[in-house]
Amino acid sequence: MRRSLLSLCTALGVSLSCATDAPPVVFPTLPAAGASVQALVPRGWVIEKRLNADFNGDHMADTLLVLRMNDPRNLLRKPAGFALGAWPLNTNPRLLVGAFGQRSGGYRLAFQSRVIPRHEEATMSDPFEALNLRPGGFSLLLTEFFSAGSWTESSVIFTVRFQDGCFRVIGYDRTTHERNTGRTDLLSVNFLTGRQQEVFSSWTADMREQRSERWSAYPGPRRVCLEQVTDGLKFLRE
């Protein structure tokens, strides 16, 4: 159901500045260890969110960070002429980072991931919605909502815990809703059991819900470490 903004501009038959050209960025490689949490943060980046927990069970405080580049060149202003969307647009990218507290002091890097996609479209809301602790790990919520150019909205939840030597994705839940038709699709994957659930629902003209459900074996690899995911909204869609 998604139409590109360029197609939307053409369909409207007016001169619009619809597309954004986010400057290219280079993602840093974080140091393997640091005397403090701040020592893990590369120059030109800031801590946007921090959570503390004991992820590996050693009774030491570990940390979970959302880092964001802080480069004013990535803050895009509204182009000349009429432009759709909300401006200014902050296209500074994010990194999700985990680090283990050390008994000798400081922190050891556990992972860095580009799972949070970069916000590059003015008609799309910021995809980073929430990061929450849960027993043994955490959950990450990403959303995809367009004010123009698409009737489709979606949300993705990654459930993660430290297991088998990495911060492993143990659950994945994606809900996709078409606002014009009312159709909703749900995909829920349990990476521990290797099973997935698919639910499809829609509404008839007389407002009766039609719903179907299907269970099957998950066909992909079951061990997925979070650092392997480079865009959480595209995960299991490509």
N, C-alpha and C positions, 0 to 999 in steps of 0.2 A: 504493500500500500504506500510505501514511501516514495515520494517524488523528489528529485533533486531540486535545490533552490534555483539552479540555472533553468531547469524546465519550467518551474513556476514563474520565473521572470518572463520567459518567452510566452507562456500561456496568457499572462496578464497583458502582454502587448505594450508594456511601458518600460522606460529606461530605469532600471533599478540596480543598485549595488548590492547584490545578494550574496555573492561568494566572498569569503575572507581568505586572505593569504597569510596564514600564520607563519612567522619567521622560522626557519629551521633551527633546531636545537640539538645539542650534543648532551646526552645523558652521562653523568659522571660515574666512575667506579668508586664506591665508597671505601674508606680504609677498613682493613680487616679488624682493627681494634682501636679503641680510644680511651683516654683517661676519664672522659665524661661523655654524656650523650651529645653535648654540643660539639665535641671533637669529631663525631661521626658525620656532622652536617657539612657538606662541601661549601666552599665560598660561593656566594650568590644565591644560596638556598636558605629557606627558613622553615622552622617547625610549625606546621599548620594545626596539627593535632597530635597529642601524645596520650597513650594509655600504658599503665604499668600492671604487670601480672607475673606470676611464675609459670612460664610456659613449659619448661623442661623438667619440672619437679625437683629441682635442687635446692629449694627454699631460698633462692636468691631472687631479688626483684629484677625482672626483665622488662624491656620496653618495646612498645610498638609505636611507630611514628608515621605520620603523613608529612612528607617533605614537599615543599613547592618552590620552584624556581622563582626568584624575585627580580626579574629583569624588566625594566620599564619598556623596553622595545617590544615585549610580548603583550603589552596592553594596547589593544587596537581601538582607535577612535572611529566614530561613525564616518564613513566615506561621504564625499560630497554628493549631493543629490539625495533622493529618497532611498532609504535602506530599511529592510525588514529587520526585526529582531531587537534585542536589548543591547545598548551600547553604554559605555565602552565594554569591550570584550576582553576578558583576561584569559589569554591563551597560554599562560605559564604552565608548564607540565608539572606533574606530581610523581613522586616515588613513594611506594609503601615499603617500610623498612622495619625489620625486627632485629633486636640485639639482646644478647644474654648478659646479665650481670655476672661479674667475676668476683670470687672470694678475695682475690688479691687487689680488687679495686678496678674500676673502669668497666668497659663493656666490650663484648666480642660480637662482631657482625654475624647475624644468623642468616639474613636474606635481604635482598632488595628486589623489588618487583615493579614493573610498569603496568600492573593490572588496571590501574585507574586511567581511563583514556583521557587524552588531552581535550580541552574544551575549545573547539575550533569553529563552531557555527553559532552565529548570533541568534538564530531562531530556535536553538536547542538550549534547554536548561543545563545547568552545570551537572555533569554525570555523577559526580561524587555526592552521595546522599548521606551515608552514615557508616561509622565504624564502631562496633560494640564488642565488649568482652563477653564471652560465654564460658561455661565450665570447660576447662581444658584448652581453650583457644579463643577464637573471635569470629565475628561475621562481618562481611563487607557488603553494603548495599549500593548498587549503581542503578541509575535510572536513565531513560532515554525518552524525552518528551519534547515535541516540536510545537511551537506556536504557529508555524506556517510551514507548508511543504510536505506534511505527512499527517495522516489521521491515526497513525499507529503510535502507541506508547508502550513502553516495556520497562520491567524492573528485573534485576538480576541480584541474587543473594549467593555469595560464596561463604560456605562454612568451612573453617580452617582450624587445624590443630597440629601441634608439633608431634609427629609420629614417623617412625621409620627413617629418622635422620633428617627430616626436612619439615617445613611448614606445609603440610599436605592438605589439599582440597579434599574434604571428605563428603561434602554435600554441595549441590548446585541446583538452584531453583530459578527458573525464568518464567515470568508471566508476560504475555503479550496481549494487548487489548486494542481492538480497532474501534475508535470512537464513533465512526460513521455507521458501522454495521452492528456493533455490539458483540462481535465475535471475540472470544477469549481463549487463548491457548496456554496451557501450562506444561512445562517440562521439569521434572524433578528427578535428579540422579543421585543415587547413593553409591559413592565410590567404594565403600567398604564391602557392601553386599554384591555390587556389580549389577544392580537392578535399577530400572528407570520406569517412571510413571508419566504417561502423557494423558492430558485431559483436554477435551475440546468441547466448547459450549457456544451456543448461538441462540438467537431469539427469532421466533416466527413472526409473521405480520400480526397475528392476534396475541402477541406477547406470551407465547409459551416457550419455555426454555427447552432446547434440545442439547443433550449432554451425552458424551461418550468417553470412555476411559479405557486405556490400554496399558498393560504391564509387559515389559520385555527385558531381555538381557541388554545391559549397556555394551555397545559394540567397541568402544574405544579403550585406551589404556586406563587402568584403574589407579595407578600411582601417578598422581599429578602434583608436583610441587609448585607452590604459588609463584616462584620466580620464573617458571616456564610460561606463565600467562602474560602476554604483552598487551592485551586489550580485552578487558573483562566483558565488554558489551559484544564483542565478536566471538567470544569463546563458544565453541560447539555450534557455531553458525556457519563456519567456513568449510 
